Amino acid sequence: MMELRYNPLTDEWVIVSAATQKRPVQPSKTECPICVGGLELPEEYDLVTFENRYPSLKKDPPPVDWKDKGPFRKEESRGICEVVVYTSDHNTALPGMPLKQIEKLVEMWVDRTRDLSQHDFVKYIFIFENRGKEVGASLPHPHGQIYAFPFLPKRIEVKIDAMRNWYEEERKCPICEVLESEGEERKVYETEHFLALVPFYARFPYEVHIYPKRHVSTLLEFSKEEKKEFAKVLKVVTAKYDKLFDQEFPYMMMFFQAPFNEEDVSHFFHFHVEFNPPKRDKDKLKWMASVETGTWAFINPVVPEEAARQLRETEVEI
């Protein structure tokens, strides 16, 4: 079964996809489907993207034979789910990849965003990576995913509404104002074009955001120099994570950009990256339990300024 079901209690769509149950979970290197010679990639490659074999959304989804019955509404799961394999090297990750490889990865993200946005049914393009079994990664081989949604997910709607309201009241993009107001205490790493910081409003103990200093709303607006610097910032942040506790640091990495084929919100929506790691200490995890999941009210056990200090003082070689 593959379909969208509407939740009238929260005004959001839920993706029902039985195919995702069939995804391989943490196979050994000899069984890895995205290593060279594996099920998905039998030929040599450098980095590659392909449509997910076990998708939540499809360009040609099965038809939904359903007439709305009061509050019970369904729609086809039309969309696109892609796997982005960062490298053929099974035993590395963003912190250990050569900078040139990450630069090529950034170019791939830009190319995929451009191509996917040409489909008129695509409303939102969400680039993400789940690293580590602690956040549900099913394969250890370095890879991420791209979901091209046929609707605006609820949290995206919330972000857009919040940024719009701030802009209408203050006549400034909220992230631009954050960049103007930040000092040193929450900074993790800075370049000419980007700032990585633990935000004042961090929800997770070692949450890091990456903000372009120039107001851009999507990856498509990055200059050549910004793309190169963006690759470096991603490498530095993830390397600091690994060095912090001297272990592979699990995280959810998420790119937030303006919608496509929708209302133009580029004047107030500022592209940004969120890293949401579940670690609160070397051997302790911060779970999304009842309060966080049920109310979206997060309880952060680590003071953001202290987390920023630890990450800032963690030295890494690039």
N, C-alpha and C positions, 0 to 999 in steps of 0.2 A: 504493500500500500504506500502511495506517495500522494500527499495532498496538503493543502493549507486549511486550517480550521480557525475560525474567528472566536476570540474570547471577548464577549460583551462586557465583562467585569472590568477589564483593563484596556479595552479598545486596541487590541493587538492581535496579530496573526501568529499562530503556532504551526511550525513545520512538522508534519508527521511523515517519517520516512523509515520504513522497515528495513530498507537496504543497508542503512548504516550499521545495523546489528552484525553484518557480515564482514566488517572491516577487520583485517588482521591486527592482533594486539601484541606489541613488543616481541616480534619474531627475532631469531638470532640473525647474525650477519649473513650466514649462508642461506637463509630463507628470505632475506630482505627483498621485497618486491620492487624497490626503487634503486637498488644497486645495479651496476652494469651487469647484464645477463639475467636480471630478475624478471618477474612476470610482466611488469609495466615497461621496463626499459631494457630490452634485450641487446641493444647496440650501445657502443661507446657514446658518451655525451659529456659535456662540460657542466652546463646547467640547463634545465628544461622545465617546461610546464605542460600539463595535459589535463584533460577533464577527468574528474574523480570517478573511479569505477563504482564507488558506493556513495552516490551523491544524495544530498538533501533537496536539491533543486536541479531541474533539467530543462534544456532548451525545448525539448519535445516531450513534455510530461504526459503520463497517462491521463486520459479524459476523466473528469469527475462527473459521474451521472448522479446528480443530486439537485433536488429542489429545496430551497431554503425552508426550514421548518421553524418558524418563530426565531428563537435566539441561536439556533443551530445552522451555521453557515459554512460552506466549503468553497474552495477555489482550487484551480490547478496549481501545482508547484512549479510554475515556470520561472526559470532562472538559470544560473550557471555556477557550478562548483569546480574550481580548478586546484590542482596540486602544483606547487612550485618547488622543485627540487634544487637546492642551492648549489650543490656540488656532487660529483660522483664519489667523493671521499666519505665513506660511511662513518669514520671515526673522528669527525671534527664537528664544529658548530660555528655560529657567528663569531665568538671570541677568538677562535683559532684559525679562521679562514684568512687567506691573504687579502689585503685591502682591495687589490685589483678585482678579486672575485666578488667582493661585496659591491663594488662599483658596477660590475656587470649585472648583479642582482637588482640593484636600484633601477638600472635601465630596463630590465625585464619588467619590473613592477610598473614602470611608466608606460611601457609598450602595452602591457595587458590592460591597464586602466584605459588607455586610449581605445584599444580594440573593443573591449567589453562595453564601453560607454556608447558605442555606435548602435547597439541593440535598443530599440525604442521601449522595450518592456523592462529594461534595467533602470532601476531608480536609485540604487545605492551599491557602491563597490567597496567591499570591506576586505582589506588585506590583513592577515593575522598569522601568528605563529604560536602554537602551544609547544613549549619545551619542557620535557620531563613527564614522567608518569604521574607526578603529583597534580598536574593540571589536565590529565587525560590524554596526553600524546600517545597515539597508538603505534608509532614507529620512531625509533631512535635516530634514524638517518636524518641529517639536517634538511628540513623542508618546512614550508609554510603552506598556506592556502589562500584562496581568493573566493569570496562568495559575491556573486552579482545578484542582488535581491530585486524582486519585482515590486517591493513596497519599502517604506522607510521603517526599519526596526524601531521599537519603542524608545530605546535609549538614545537613538539618533534624533528622534523627534524631540525628546526632552532637551538635548544639547542645542538643537536649532532654536527651540523656543526660548531657552535661557539666554543664548547669545543675542537673539533678536531683541528680547526685552532689555538687556543691558545696553545694546547699541541705541535703542530708541530713547532710553533715559539719559545715557551719558554721551551719546554721539561718538562713541569709540568702540572698536572691537574689544571684547573683554580680554583676549589673550594679548593683544597689543598693549593694553593697559597693564596687565601683569608684567610684561617685559619691561615696561617703563618704570615699574615700581619695585621690582626685585632687587635685593642687595646681594650679599655674599653668603648669607647664612643657610640658604637652601640650594645653592648652586652645587652641581655635581661635576659639570664639565661645560666649557664654553669655547666656541670658535667664532670666527668673524660673522657667520651667518646663522648660527644655531645656539640655543641654550638648552642644556639638559639639567633638570632640577628635580628635587623632591618637592612637589607642590605644597603650598600652604594648606591645601584642602585634601591632602593625600588620604586615601581610604585604606590602602594596604601599607604594611610597615616599611617596605623598601620600594614603594612605588616611585617610578621615575617618568617624567614627561619630557618630551623633546618638542620645542617650539621653534619654528623658523622665525628669525627676527624680522624678515620682510613679510608683509601680509600677503599670504597666498592661500587659496582655498582648496586646491587639489595638487597632486603630484605633477600634473601636466604643466603647472606654472613654474616648476623649478628650473633655474638656469643651470648651465653646464657646471659651473663652479659649485652651486648649491647641491647638486646631485653628488658630486665628489665628496663634499664636506659631510653630507648626510650619511654616506657610507662610513666615513671615519667615526662619526658620533655614535652610530649603531655599534661599531666594533668596540669603541672605548667603553660605552655603558655596559655592554654584555660582558666584556673582559673584567670590568670592575665587579660585576656581580659574581663571577666565578672566583675572583681573588678574595672577595670579602670573607668567605668562610672556607676558602681553599677546597671547593667542591663544585661540581656542575650545578649551577643555580637554575632551578625551574622558574619559568615565567610564562605569562600570556602577553604577547606583544601585539598591539592593535593600532592600525592606522585609521584616523578619522579625517575624512575629507567631505567636501560638500556633495550633495546629491547630484545626480545626472538626470536629464530629461524631466526635470521638475522645476519648481520656482527657483529663480536665481537668488541665492543667499550669499553670494561670494563677497559682498561688501561687509558682512559681519561675521561670516564663518571662517575661522582661521585653522588651516591644516595643523594637526598635531598627532603625536604618537604617545600612547600610554603603555608602560610596562607595569603589569600587575603581577608581582611575584607572591607566592603563598608563604614564603619563609618569614618568620618573625625572629628567628635565632638559628644558630647552626643546626640544631637538632629539633626545632619546633616549627610547626606549621600554623598559619593563620587560616582557619577554615571559614568559608562562607556558610555560616550556620543559620539558625532560624531568623534572627534579627536582620542580618544582612540580606538574606534571600527573600524573606517575607515582606520587609519594609523598605529595603534599599537604604536603611540607616546603618552606616558602617561604624564599627568601633575599632579604632586604630590603637594597638598597644605600644607603639613606638612613636615618640615625638618626631614629627617630620624633620625638624632642624637637626636632631641627633642622627637620624638616618642619613641625612645629607652629609653631615660631617664625616661619618664613617666611610661613605662611598667616595667623597671628595678626597679623603686622605689615603684611600686605597690606590696605590700607584701601579700602573700597568705599562707594559711596553707594546708599542704599536709597530 
